[in-house]
Amino acid sequence: MQTDTSPRHHNQSQQSARQDDDLDGINYFVEQMGLNAQTDGMPRIAGRIAGYFIIHGGPVSFAQLAEELKVSRGSISTNARKLASVGFIEKISMPGDRQDYYQLSKTPFLRMISVYLQRMRHIQSIVETADRNIPDSLSETKERLQEMQHFYREAAVSNESLITRLSETTRKQRWQQTDPNNSMIKEPS
């Protein structure tokens, strides 16, 4: 049996190998996102779904997502709703189709930080209320609460600054995408 050594066959083999490498890289990323989510105390599938959307963007139905990730539609539904609740993905509809579809949000990381900031402010409020209502005679308790208040206050300030910087970067990127070739136009402030 002769092996085809023509340039065309060689190019097809290289292209096929590159596609396999691409899939290996994609699968690796999706799986690592799942493991990372699990390490952070989230369901592994939520991380895998996040990884999938970072790679593919969407829109995709629950059925398609379940098939791609080889998990149940129920698990997809539960975890997609979790990701939607933090603004990472968003639910959309397709004309003429009754299924729910999801896609990566326009600014998923910015939206996640914003939701996280809201949660931090809520915890900060709980701690401030506790500090006001707990008697001064419990000095060690008050000290711990004040340390916690300080942590959440500083974390909120840092995250507000991060949101401002990310928003500015996103705005600039969108502006550049609308007219990338015209460097004579003054960028809006």
C-alpha positions in Angstrom: 0.0 0.0 0.0 1.4 3.4 -1.0 1.3 6.4 1.2 0.1 9.7 -0.4 3.0 12.1 0.0 1.6 14.8 -2.2 1.7 18.4 -1.0 -2.1 18.5 -0.9 -2.3 15.4 1.3 0.4 16.8 3.6 -1.5 20.2 3.9 -4.8 18.3 4.7 -3.0 16.3 7.4 -1.5 19.4 8.9 -4.9 21.2 8.9 -6.5 18.2 10.5 -3.8 18.1 13.2 -4.3 21.8 13.9 -8.0 21.3 14.3 -7.4 18.5 16.7 -5.0 20.7 18.6 -7.6 23.5 18.6 -10.2 21.1 20.0 -7.7 19.8 22.6 -7.0 23.4 23.7 -10.7 24.3 23.8 -11.6 21.1 25.8 -8.7 21.8 28.2 -9.8 25.4 28.8 -13.5 24.4 29.4 -12.4 21.6 31.8 -10.0 23.8 33.6 -12.7 26.4 34.1 -14.9 23.7 35.6 -12.1 22.6 38.0 -11.4 26.2 39.0 -15.1 26.9 39.7 -15.2 23.8 41.8 -12.1 25.0 43.8 -14.0 28.2 44.4 -17.0 26.3 45.8 -19.2 26.6 42.7 -20.5 23.7 40.8 -18.0 22.3 38.3 -20.6 22.4 35.5 -21.1 26.2 36.1 -17.4 26.7 35.4 -17.5 24.5 32.3 -20.5 26.4 31.0 -18.6 29.7 31.6 -15.6 28.3 29.7 -17.9 27.2 26.9 -19.4 30.6 26.5 -16.0 32.4 26.7 -14.9 30.2 23.7 -18.1 30.1 21.7 -20.0 33.2 22.7 -23.5 31.8 21.8 -26.3 31.9 21.3 -26.9 28.2 22.2 -29.9 26.3 23.6 -29.9 24.2 26.7 -30.2 21.1 24.5 -27.2 22.1 22.4 -25.2 22.9 25.5 -26.1 19.7 27.3 -25.0 17.7 24.2 -21.8 19.7 23.8 -20.8 19.4 27.5 -22.3 15.9 27.9 -24.4 16.7 30.9 -28.1 16.7 31.7 -30.4 19.5 30.6 -31.4 19.9 34.2 -27.8 20.6 35.3 -27.4 23.0 32.4 -30.6 24.8 33.3 -29.7 25.2 37.0 -26.1 26.4 36.3 -27.0 28.6 33.4 -29.4 30.4 35.6 -26.7 30.9 38.2 -24.4 32.4 35.6 -27.2 34.6 34.3 -27.9 35.8 37.8 -24.4 37.3 38.1 -24.6 38.8 34.6 -22.1 36.5 32.9 -24.5 35.1 30.3 -27.9 36.4 29.2 -31.1 34.7 28.1 -32.3 35.6 24.6 -35.1 34.4 22.3 -34.9 33.3 18.7 -37.8 34.2 16.4 -40.0 31.2 15.8 -38.3 29.0 18.5 -39.8 28.4 21.9 -36.5 27.2 23.4 -34.4 29.4 25.7 -31.1 30.4 24.3 -28.2 32.0 26.2 -25.2 33.9 25.0 -22.2 35.5 26.7 -23.1 39.0 28.0 -21.5 42.0 26.2 -19.4 42.8 29.3 -19.5 39.6 31.3 -16.5 40.3 33.6 -17.6 43.8 34.3 -21.1 42.7 35.1 -19.8 39.9 37.4 -17.7 42.4 39.4 -20.7 44.7 39.6 -22.9 42.0 41.1 -20.1 41.0 43.4 -19.8 44.7 44.6 -23.5 44.7 45.3 -23.1 41.6 47.5 -20.2 43.2 49.3 -22.2 46.3 50.0 -25.0 44.2 51.4 -22.7 42.3 53.7 -21.1 45.6 54.7 -24.6 46.8 55.7 -25.2 43.7 57.7 -22.0 44.1 59.6 -22.6 47.8 60.3 -26.0 47.0 61.7 -24.6 44.2 63.9 -21.9 46.6 65.1 -24.4 49.2 66.1 -26.7 46.7 67.9 -24.1 44.7 69.8 -23.2 46.1 73.2 -19.8 47.8 73.7 -19.1 45.4 76.5 -18.4 42.7 73.9 -15.2 44.4 73.0 -13.5 41.5 71.2 -16.7 41.0 69.1 -16.8 44.7 68.3 -13.2 44.6 67.3 -13.8 41.7 64.9 -16.8 43.4 63.4 -14.9 46.6 62.9 -12.1 44.7 61.2 -14.7 43.1 58.9 -16.3 46.5 58.2 -12.8 47.8 57.2 -12.2 44.9 54.9 -15.6 45.3 53.1 -15.2 49.1 52.9 -11.7 48.7 51.3 -12.8 45.9 49.0 -15.8 48.0 47.8 -13.6 51.0 47.1 -11.1 48.7 45.2 -13.8 47.1 43.2 -15.5 50.4 42.4 -12.1 51.6 41.0 -11.8 48.4 39.0 -15.2 48.8 37.6 -14.4 52.4 36.6 -11.2 51.3 34.8 -12.8 48.3 33.1 -15.8 50.5 32.0 -13.3 53.1 30.5 -11.4 50.3 28.7 -14.6 48.8 27.3 -15.9 52.2 26.2 -12.6 52.9 24.4 -12.5 49.5 22.7 -16.1 50.0 21.5 -15.3 53.4 20.2 -12.3 52.1 18.3 -14.3 49.3 16.8 -16.9 51.7 15.4 -14.2 53.7 13.5 -10.8 51.9 13.8 -9.3 53.6 10.7 -10.0 57.2 11.4 -7.3 58.4 13.8 -8.2 62.1 13.0 -11.4 61.9 15.0 -11.0 63.1 18.5 -11.9 60.3 21.0 -15.0 61.2 23.1 -14.3 61.8 26.7 
